[in-house]
Amino acid sequence: MNSSRHNKSVIFILLLLAVVGIAEAQTFQPYKSGVIPCHGYSFPVVPGTDEWKSISHTQRVASLQLPTDTLQSISTARLLETCLYYPFNIDIFALDDQIYSFNRVKEQFNGYSELYQRTDFVQELIDLYASRNVEFVNQIGIDLEQGHYAFDYHILEFMFTDAALLASDTQAAQIAATLYEKKELKTQYSVYGSTNRMVIALAIGRCLQRTNAFSDYQGTTLSAFLQSGKPTNASDLDYIYSKARNQ
């Protein structure tokens, strides 16, 4: 629990620092200044600008909705990056029940609604996540940018918790293997914090659930966790990871 709280605090502080930097520049840079290019939609009103400061939360949410013609024409790859850099993604970490918070964020942004209806969404998510190099964070010279790079990993991992339910059997196996590999690599770099241990376990578990991987499970809470995303037993996470390791 202490590790989880520390991770939340670090992310929150990083975002606050990012907002300060954005306010000075009067432009929106999703998490960086040249570390990774952003190909997503450019929101017309963004954190740090005078217009953003002058409107209410409800008006901010409304201003971030994608126009109908954009929803119809934007590629899935660009739409995925647009959702990745949705300014209110930070709200996912507002509550202890982060899966519940993630679902609330998804419901308030029409970009997410469109993304999850795309038939090529799952593969685009796999490809983007796989393309991000865990070790690259060590080559980023600015602590704030390191934090943003790690934050992106967290958001993509949240997306996998639902994408796992939409994936084909082949994609599910690929998701489970990729998530586990990245998790193992991330433990070597403190900037990734707890590496979203519960979230990654949930996504992997939902992928492996369609196989016979959990046939020897002796507990009673695993299926409830995989359905709700609310862990009641830490040993469930260990069990899922042990199965992923042996796949």
N, C-alpha and C positions, 0 to 999 in steps of 0.2 A: 504493500500500500504506500509506503514512504517513497519507493522508487517511482510509483505511478504519479504521486503528487509532485515530486520533483520534476518529472518529465513534463507535466502540464505547466508548471511554473516557468520552466525554461522556454517552452513554446510560446507562452503568453508574453513573456518579456521580449522575446525575439520579435513578435508581431508588433508590440508597442514601439520598439525601436524602428521597425520598418516603417510604421506609420509616420513617425517623426521625420525620417529621411524623405518619405514621399512628400510630406507637407513642404519641405524646403525646396524640393525640385518642382513641385506643382505638376508632376507627371506620375503615371502609374507604372512602376516596374514590379512585376509580380513577386520576385524574390531576389532580384539580382541586378547587376549592372554589367552584363556581358558574360556571365558564367554559362548560362544555357539559353539559347534563343527561345522566344515564346511565339508560337504560331496561332494562338487562340484569338477569339473575337476581342476587339478593343472596346471595353465598356465606356459609354459616354460620360458617366459620372462615377468617380472612384474615390476611395479613401484618401484623405489628405488635401483634397482640393477645397476651395472656398464654397463651391456649390454643395459638395457633400456635407460640409459642416453646417450649412444653412437649412438642411431639410431633415425631417423626422426619420426614424427607423423604417416606418412603413413606406415612406416615400423613397428611401434608399433601396429597399427590396424591390419596389415597383420599377425604379429606374434601371435596375440591373437585368430585367427580363429581356430576352432576345426577341427582336421583331419577328413577325411571322415569316416574312420573306427570307430572313437569315436562317431561321430554323429549317426552312425547306431547302435551302441551297448550300448550307455549310457542310463541309465534309465531316465524316465521323472523326477523323484524326484531329481536325481543328476543334470540333465540338468537345472532344475529350480534354484537350488542353484548356479550353474555355472553362469547363467544369473544374479542372484541376486548380485553376487560378481564380475561382469564384471568391470574391472578397469575404463572404460570410462563412467560408469553410472553417474558420477559427471557432465558430459556435459549436462545432462538433465536440470541442473539449470543455464546454461550459458546464456539463453535468457529468456525474460519475457514470451514468448509463450512456456510454458514448454511441452505442448502436442506435439507441432511441434518438439521440441528438443528431446523428448522421441522417436518419430517416426524416427528421424534421427539416434539416437543411435541404435535402433532396426535394422535399415537397414544396418548398418555397421558391425554387428556381426552375423555370421551364426548360433550361438547358439540360438539367439532369433528366427530366421527364422524357425529353426527346432522345437523349443519349441511350437510355435503357431500352428504348424501342428499336434501336438500330440493330439489324441482324449481324453487322460486322463489329459491333461494339466490343464484344469479349476479346476477339483477336487483336483489335487495336489496343486494348488495355494491356494484354499480354505483351505485345510487341513494345509498347512504350515503357512498361515496367522493366522488361528484360534489357532494354537498351540503356537504362541508367546504370552507371558504373558505381558500385558501392565505394570502391577505393578512391574514386575521383574526389570525394569530399576532402581527402587529405591534401589535395593539390590546390584547394581554394584557400587563398591567403587571408580572407576576411572572416572573422568568426560569425558575423551576422549572416553572411552568404552561406556559410556552412550550415547554419541553422535552417535557412530556407530550403536548402537542398534536402536536408533530412525531413523537413516538414512535408515536402512533396511526396516522399516515400510513404509517409503516414496516410496521406489522403488517398493515394493509389491503393493502398492496402485496405482501406475502408471500402473502396469501390469493389474490391474483389469479394467481399463478404456476400454481396448480392450477385455479382457476376458469376460466382461459383454455381449458383442455382440456374443460370441461363446457359452455361457452357455445355458443349458436347462432351462425351466421355473422353475423347482425345484431349480436348482443351482442359478438362478438369484435371487430368493427370499432369498436364504441362503446368497448370497453375500451381498445383500442390508442390511439384518439384522445384519450380522457380521461387516460390515464396520461402520454402524451407532453405534453399541455397542462399538466398539473400539474407534471411534471418541469421544464419550462421556467420556470414561475412560481416554483418552489421555489428555483431557483438564485439568485434575488434576495435570499433571506433566509438568512443564515448559520446560523440555528438548525436548519435542516433538514439541515445537514452535507452529505454526499455524495449525498443524496437517493436512497439505495439504488440506485445506478446499475446494478449488475449485476442486481438483482432486478427492477427495472422493465423492463430490456432483455429479460430472460427472459420475462416476462409478455407484453410487446408482441410479441416474436419468435414465441411460441407462437400468438398470435392471427393474425399475418400469415402464418404458415407454411401455413395452409390455403388461402391465395391463391397467386398466381404471383409474389408480391413478391420472392422470393429467386432468381428464375431466372437472374440474371446473376452470382450469387455465384461467385467464383473460388477460394475457399479450400477447406479440407477439414475444418474444425473446427466449423462453425456447427451442423450437424445434431446433433453430439455434445453441444454446449452446450445446445441446445433440449431434448434428451432428458434429460440428467443434471442440468442446472443448474450444471455446473462449467465456468467459462470457462477456456479454454486460450490464448486469443488476444484481447487487448484490442481489436483491430481488428474483431472480431465485434460487439462492443457498438456501436462507431461505425457499423458497417454497418447494424445493426438500427435505430438511431436515424435514420440518413439515410433509410431506407425509410419510417419512421413520419412523418418530417417531410414527405415528398412524397406521402403518401396523400391 
